Amino acid sequence: LLCWLMKPYPANNIMPEKEAFNYTMGRERVVVEQSFGRLKGRWLILHKRMEQNLQNTTNIAGACCILHNICEARNVAYDKQWTADVE
């Protein structure tokens, strides 16, 4: 991990405020993981190694994120089987 990323407090003898922070951060992490699961489920190109140069790979991943957000914002149907296929 990078030094600027947030991580939970160690679980041994922590104060209630830190425990609440850990709980909230855990819930947020689940949302992020589910979002990335849906992203990978919708765009199969993200399942395999991309035989592209680094610049193109970055552009492809960015395009997938943008298109995914557009689909989510417009409530385009998402088949839950896509997520099961990712797992």
N, C-alpha and C positions, 0 to 999 in steps of 0.2 A: 504494500500500500504506500501511497505517497503521504508525506508528512501532513499535508493540508486536508486530507480526507477525514471525515468524522468517523469515529468508531465507538462502540459501546464501552462503558466503564467496566472494569473487571467485576465479576459477580460476587466477590467475597466481601461481606460486611460493608455494603454501600448505603449511603443515606437515601431517604425516600425520594428526594429530588432527582438523584442520579438513577435510581431504579425506574422512575417515571420516564426519564429521558430514554433509557434503554428500551422500555416497552414501546414508546412512541416511535423510536427509530426502527425497531423490529417490524412494526406494522407498516411503516413507510417502505422498508426494504421489500416486503412482500408485494406491495403495489408495483414497485419498480421491476421486480422479477417477473410478475405476471404481464406487465407491459412488454418487456423484452420477449417473453414467450409468445405473445400475440404477434409481435413484429416478425419473429422468426417463422411463425406459423403461416403468416400471410405471404411472405416473400421467401420462396424456397431457395433462391440463390444464396441466402445467408447460411444455408445448411452445409455447404461444401466449401472446399478450398477455392479461392478465386485466383485463377491463372491470369492475373492482371498486374500491371505495375502499381506501385503504392498509391500514386495520385488517382488512378482510376478506381482502385478499391475504396478509397476514401469517398470519392464521388458517388459510387454505387451505394455504399452504406448510407450516405447522406440522403440520396434520392429515395431509398427505401423508407427511411425515417419520415421524410416529408410526405410521401404518398400514403404511408400508414396513418399519419396524423390527419390527413385529408379524409381518408376512409373512415376513421374513427369519428371525426367531427360531423360527417354526413350520415352517420349510422349505417354505413354499408355493411351488409350481413357478414358475419364472421362465423364460420363453421367450427364448432368446438373440437371437431375431429382433427383440425389442423394443429391445434396445440397438443393433442394426444400423439400425433405423428412426430412432433418435435421431441417429446419426452421419450 
